[in-house]
Amino acid sequence: MKNRAMLVGQGIIGGLIGSLCCALPAAVVAAGLSGGVAATLIGFGRFRLYTLIAGLSFIGVASWSSLRRSRACCTAEEYKNRRVTVPLTMLISFAAVYGLTTYLIVPMLYISD
């Protein structure tokens, strides 16, 4: 169970890295910092592909590292199952965090009353 929580946590970190281009300007606006800082950070939107690739790269490296460690301590059958569940768990948590952050939370921060 502890290992699954670690996998989900790594997926969440990857999702936050992937949505950094959109979430950072929204966080600045929500924190009440000056509009000039937020306007400067909105330019990060053009780096959206790069932050997405960075987040997915983090997931790939974390999956590889986790599978490498489990190969030494698991039986062949357990390792075979983990080859699917480890990356899948990380990718599902990555997609959930990235989607929620980019398409739900950030637009809600920009909505004015």
PyMOL commands that set and color helices and strands:
alter all, ss='L'
color gray80, all
select helices_A, chain A and resi 2-18+20-31+35-73+76-110
alter helices_A, ss='H'
color red, helices_A
deselect
rebuild
show_as cartoon
